[in-house]
């Protein structure tokens, strides 16, 4: 609780539109001793030393900076006490317009603008007053990383983690290390100049791991469970010698892939004719010196396989639907069943690794047989993106290697040979190719599509949520943040995340190790990891009032909350990303952060002066805006002089997921005429940095609307609008449209009660 | 000895490397040549495959920087000298004058009153910029730049005496002590003037893919409307020329990784803005690696987009400021000559260091990509190393951060 606040007004940045001295005077009058210092400074950026001195001499425990947006010059305002910003520039002075759009008098601050600024300053004071410096939930981070999977990526990760000074426990399912790389003695390039095949030197890589004292290897082993939280996970590993329990700080998931079921490639002859193999099988045969065929077709065009699946799907769709299974009862505990996500898609997604792989294999067989072999590469699109174009050029430059674009329309067994029918080729004609072996692509199916790899002992179940969004890959939804999973402290790398070539797997392993190390250190300092990196606050539960309704445990996007048999939530602060979705969910409001809580935002809402006379003084609209997208969009709108209705008051929230229904009630009982929830786009391509915030909020909004309806308040008074961060030119219209709808509805029936 | 890390380049991979290392507790310096962070992605309208705005991810990165006192950002800065060795480098950095106050000042009104203009580097010459400017609304740091050479006489009088502008500010040099270096100098669009057969940039309404991004951007020269630069009209017939410079021994001897996906994204922009438009894509291979095939399928399903395997041989001006393309249909073996309202050259990426002589002890390959340096504690990240998309650049930056951290750890 800040009890002695210094309030500073930045004359330079807000003086043009506001009577700043009057604003300062009202702040002094209203808050008295709480605001021990109230100053108007000519330029805030040059008052930093003065503020620092005031903090010392006046024993301030909070500083309120009224001027530009908090998104501006943040590096200048680092003080030893809590700091809050009141955005009087971008979202007040610059965003101001008269309600009737008449020109703003430049001589005197319009009354509505003054009222708005006053509200914002008062809200800022209350926000600080209701905020505390969080003590951190630091734990002793165990400096040990669990690497699941001992293939190419896992071996790289283990060695890199050890090189960074961390102990490693490596769990491998098979009896020996190496995974798929065991069958690839020579691979695609692993480094500059990206031109030629390269021995992978797997033995040396394995030796580096097995010879390192800080790395413990368990082969023939799998994860029985992972429980606890980053910094202090307990991993139980099932080994041939019984379960092994080990403490680890973070996890790198590198469980790789398994080949796509042969049935999907049957239309291309796999499993039908012994003369057809898939690329990984061919690589294994080649390494073992078992390839005797001398005319070989490498077929990259997978249309045959795709069409067969499409046709089968159409037939199934036409067949009468089976009786729908009865839906499980509401609240009935459903046992976890792993959904098999393997599909033909995995073949398509493996296009680049197969293009690169087949080039290498075709070149190798020609090289090994002194070009006595003819290798035909038939492709629709040669997917060798980027620098590997150099490799492509080198590989095809070999006497025995022939390539053409071709639509492969049939692959048939002709007894002693295979016939591959090619159309639309670059040779100016269609032809049938006679070969004695056909190599079809290998579909890389991520292990996470078929198995529960980590076995989380979490309330929300043993698997990663939403794997279906990525067709079973343990991938991130964020283009900018490729290592984010919904299980804090567990970072996927290699082909379990995406089909990758070996060089990319190595790079990926390094990235995942960095994130794992970072997560351990963050847990040790009691701070959050991405995206609120460094945040010391964490949710605190008042269990006395908890009714065990389980909403928080169910809705947490990161599965941070476990529970006991009675259903009482059990927080794991190091899993938490500090979005506040839990407290948004809580009907009893027992969850809070030291510096962000229900009472704080509720108090800010109540601090707004809502006029009684709707007709004369206009409506009041509360906007709860996500600080990550909507709030910056509003800032930029203001900077671009796209003003919006002066009847609105904006409060930034950490995520729309943190919006608790009580805030809407607070606003309604205060007399606000409408509440607008402004957040990001949701759906499969969601942009929420906390995964589900705007989606959850929208769901809750329905309930809120229902409640309002029962109370005789039109449900349209609460609406959620989606806005992307770059829609700054549209957001003012969105707001004004909402204000117009509310104005048409007339005053909130509770106003003045 | 120092356990600080220098990151050269403030684009996406550099930012990622810097932030990831700093969040592990290391002091990090970002040295960025331009006035703001964000690099090439700041110029993009949307990312494939999600079609989400780049400023969304940048906002989070900037928040992380604002909160982290360990990160020092030096903009308008260039490394001009380096001595020492792994673990103990002394780096000389030249800081060009910004000529505006070292804090945020809203110069928008003053800037709007200025009349002098220079071609906008940020908008790739599609429009002008003032002598006092900030290229993007999300600029970080949010500070303007004053460029005296663009000021007219009247402009000079207007800015004179403004206490937050300093026309006399000089360039200066500082020295940094670091233990490891991440080089994330990124890429530049291949110079279209070298593509003589494709008009060398002088054919009207023949634009580059990066110019199309600016046209589609809400803060671009047309506020996001994709129009013909010559007359501001929405194009009906549009062609994309893939591998404009890439996969070509005379130009870029590699594939630029992103141009196929960028073109697919551009088809989606166009289809959204003008569902009536007819689009033809001339390509050698459609490279949509991995799950990106879903975007390819989505675009292939559009009724108005056609894909023709074939390379464009020639682009010239036709009547009505249209562009005449001569193309070879590789499958049918036909030569086609067709006129388009707008032609987009999918120009590739060239490493920024190509043709440069950076004062860093790193070997460059013949195309200008970094091909080593690890033994010296210098790690390449992102498109300085190879052509990559944003996701892979972020991975690459994170991986480079690990190597840098290993290098300085325990020192």
Contacts between the chains, C-beta under 8 A, distances in Angstrom:
chain1	res1	chain2	res2	distance
A	12	B	105	7.6
A	13	B	104	7.9
A	13	B	105	8.0
A	13	B	106	7.0
A	43	B	103	7.9
A	45	B	101	7.6
A	45	B	102	7.7
A	45	B	103	3.5
A	45	B	104	7.5
A	46	B	103	7.9
A	68	B	104	5.9
A	68	B	106	7.9
A	71	B	62	7.7
A	71	B	66	7.7
A	71	B	142	7.6
A	72	B	104	4.5
A	72	B	142	5.3
A	73	B	103	5.3
A	73	B	104	4.9
A	73	B	141	7.9
A	73	B	142	7.4
A	74	B	66	3.4
A	74	B	67	7.3
A	75	B	65	8.0
A	75	B	66	6.2
A	75	B	69	7.6
A	76	B	103	6.2
A	78	B	69	6.2
A	89	B	106	7.1
A	94	B	106	7.7
A	160	B	402	6.4
A	160	B	406	7.8
A	163	B	406	5.5
A	164	B	402	6.7
A	164	B	405	6.7
A	164	B	406	5.3
A	164	B	409	6.7
A	165	B	409	6.2
A	165	B	410	7.2
A	192	B	365	6.1
A	192	B	369	7.2
A	192	B	370	7.8
A	192	B	371	3.5
A	192	B	372	6.4
A	193	B	365	5.5
A	193	B	371	6.0
A	194	B	386	7.1
A	348	B	293	4.8
A	349	B	290	5.1
A	349	B	291	5.4
A	349	B	293	6.5
A	350	B	290	7.9
A	351	B	288	7.5
A	351	B	289	6.4
A	351	B	290	7.3
A	351	B	293	6.4
A	352	B	287	7.8
A	352	B	289	3.7
A	352	B	290	6.1
A	379	B	285	7.9
A	381	B	285	4.4
A	381	B	286	4.7
A	381	B	287	6.4
A	381	B	288	7.7
A	382	B	285	4.7
A	382	B	287	7.9
A	383	B	285	6.9
A	383	B	287	5.1
A	383	B	288	7.2
A	383	B	289	5.4
A	384	B	255	6.9
A	384	B	287	7.5
A	385	B	255	5.5
A	385	B	257	4.8
A	385	B	260	7.9
A	385	B	287	4.7
A	385	B	289	5.2
A	385	B	387	7.9
A	386	B	254	6.9
A	386	B	255	5.6
A	386	B	256	7.4
A	386	B	257	3.8
A	386	B	386	5.6
A	386	B	387	4.6
A	386	B	388	6.6
A	387	B	254	5.4
A	387	B	255	7.7
A	387	B	257	8.0
A	387	B	369	7.0
A	387	B	386	3.9
A	387	B	387	6.3
A	388	B	255	7.6
A	389	B	247	6.0
A	389	B	253	7.6
A	389	B	254	4.4
A	389	B	255	4.1
A	390	B	253	7.1
A	390	B	254	6.0
A	405	B	309	6.6
A	405	B	330	7.5
A	405	B	331	7.2
A	424	B	331	5.2
A	425	B	331	7.6
A	426	B	330	5.8
A	426	B	331	6.8
A	428	B	333	5.5
A	470	B	291	7.3
A	471	B	291	7.1
A	473	B	291	7.5
A	475	B	291	7.9
A	478	B	57	7.1
A	479	B	47	5.0
A	479	B	50	6.3
A	479	B	52	7.0
A	479	B	57	6.8
A	479	B	390	5.4
A	479	B	391	5.3
A	479	B	394	7.9
A	480	B	12	7.3
A	480	B	54	7.9
A	480	B	56	7.6
A	480	B	57	3.0
A	480	B	58	7.9
A	480	B	60	7.2
A	480	B	61	7.5
A	480	B	390	6.6
A	480	B	391	7.8
A	480	B	394	6.0
A	481	B	57	7.1
A	481	B	60	7.7
A	481	B	394	6.7
A	482	B	391	5.0
A	482	B	392	8.0
A	482	B	394	5.3
A	482	B	395	5.2
A	482	B	398	7.8
A	483	B	395	7.8
A	483	B	398	6.7
A	498	B	290	5.5
A	498	B	291	7.1
A	499	B	290	5.4
A	504	B	392	7.3
A	504	B	395	8.0
A	507	B	395	6.0
A	507	B	396	6.0
A	507	B	399	4.6
A	508	B	395	5.8
A	508	B	399	7.4
A	510	B	398	7.3
A	510	B	399	3.6
A	510	B	402	4.7
A	510	B	403	6.8
A	511	B	395	4.7
A	511	B	396	7.7
A	511	B	398	3.6
A	511	B	399	4.5
A	511	B	402	7.0
A	513	B	402	5.8
A	514	B	20	5.7
A	514	B	24	7.3
A	514	B	398	5.2
A	514	B	399	7.1
A	514	B	401	5.5
A	514	B	402	4.0
A	514	B	405	7.1
A	515	B	20	7.6
A	515	B	398	6.8
A	517	B	24	6.5
A	517	B	402	7.7
A	517	B	405	7.8
A	518	B	20	6.8
A	518	B	23	5.6
A	518	B	24	5.1
A	521	B	24	6.0
A	521	B	25	6.5
A	522	B	23	7.5
A	529	B	23	7.8
A	530	B	60	7.9
A	530	B	64	7.8
A	531	B	60	4.9
A	531	B	63	7.5
A	531	B	64	7.5
A	533	B	19	7.9
A	533	B	23	5.2
A	533	B	64	5.3
A	533	B	67	7.0
A	533	B	68	7.4
A	534	B	23	7.1
A	534	B	64	7.8
A	534	B	67	5.3
A	534	B	68	6.5
A	628	B	56	7.7
A	628	B	59	6.4
A	628	B	60	6.8
A	628	B	63	7.9
A	629	B	56	6.1
A	629	B	59	7.3
A	632	B	55	7.7
A	632	B	59	5.4
A	632	B	138	6.9
A	636	B	137	4.2
A	636	B	138	6.5
A	639	B	106	7.3
A	639	B	108	6.9
A	639	B	137	6.0
A	640	B	137	6.4
A	641	B	108	7.6
A	680	B	56	8.0
A	681	B	52	8.0
A	685	B	50	4.4
A	685	B	51	7.3
A	685	B	52	6.9
A	687	B	50	7.8
A	687	B	52	5.4
A	687	B	56	5.9
A	689	B	60	6.3
A	724	B	52	7.1
A	724	B	53	5.5
A	724	B	56	7.0
A	725	B	53	5.6
A	725	B	55	5.1
A	725	B	56	4.7
A	725	B	59	6.0
A	725	B	138	7.8
A	726	B	45	7.9
A	726	B	53	3.9
A	726	B	55	5.6
A	726	B	56	7.7
A	726	B	217	8.0
A	726	B	218	5.3
A	726	B	219	7.8
A	727	B	218	7.4
A	728	B	137	6.5
A	728	B	218	7.2
A	729	B	218	5.8
A	729	B	223	7.0
